[in-house]
Amino acid sequence: MLFLINDVYAGVITSAPPISSYFDAVLMFLLTIVGTLSVIACVVAGIMYMTAGGDSKRVMLAKKALVGSIIGIVVTILSLVIVTTVVHLV
């Protein structure tokens, strides 16, 4: 939030940062949250798998949760690459 205050006193409009820098900051923040949650979900799925105790339903649930969290991590990394590439091209 502090970076918004500095831009109010930018002076000449040409010295103000482009609007894409704000979108970049917001997207990076959201991707960081999603990536962190995906890693936490992966850890929770691993704990579910270890504590299943041989129950096939719990093992299947843990495997589905692990696959979903890995897909979340992959999507987050690909989104990060795409956003970074697009922002630096503009």
N, C-alpha and C positions, 0 to 999 in steps of 0.2 A: 504494500500500500504506500510505502514511502516513495517509490519511484514516481507515483502520480503527482505528489506534491512538488517534486523538483521540476516537473514539466510545466506547471502553472507559471513559473517564473522564468520560462525559457527565453523570453525577450523576442527576438526576431523569429518570425514563423519558419524561416529556413533552418534555424537551429533546433527546431522541435524534432523529436524522433518520429519516424513514419508510423502510421497506424498498424502496419504489419508487425512491428515489434511488440505491440500490445497483444495481438492475436497469438504471436509466437509464445509470449510469456504465459498466457492463459492455457494454451494447448500443452505446453510443457508441464505446467502444474497439474493439469488433468491426467496427462499420461503418466506422470510420476505416481499419482494416487492409484490409478488403475493397475500399474505395474506392481506397486507395493501390495495391493490387495490380492493380486494374482499369486504372488510369491507366498503370502500368508495362507491363501487357499491351498497351495501346493503342500505346505507344511502340515496344515490341518488334515488334508487327505492322507498324507503319510502316517500321521498319528492314528487316523481312523483305520488304516490298513493294518498297522501294527497291533492295535487293540481289538481287532475283529474276533480274535480267538477261534478262528476256523469257521465261523458262521458265514455261509456262502452269500447270504443277502447283504451282510455288512461289507464283505470283501468286494462284491460287485458295486456297491454304493461308493466305496472308497476308490475303486478303479475309475468309475465314472467321474468322480470329483477330481481325481488326479488328471485325467484326460482334459476335462474342462479347464482346469487351472493352467495346464501347459498350453492349451489353445489360447487362453487369455494372455499368457506371457508372449507367445509368438505374435499375436495380433498387436499387442502393445509395442513390441520392438519394431515391427513393420510400420506401424503408424508413426512412430518416432522417426524412422528413416525417411518416410515419405514427407512428413511435415518439415523436417530439417532440410531436405533437398529442395522442396518448393520455396521455402522462405529464403534460402540462399540464392536461388535463381532469380528471385524478384528484386 
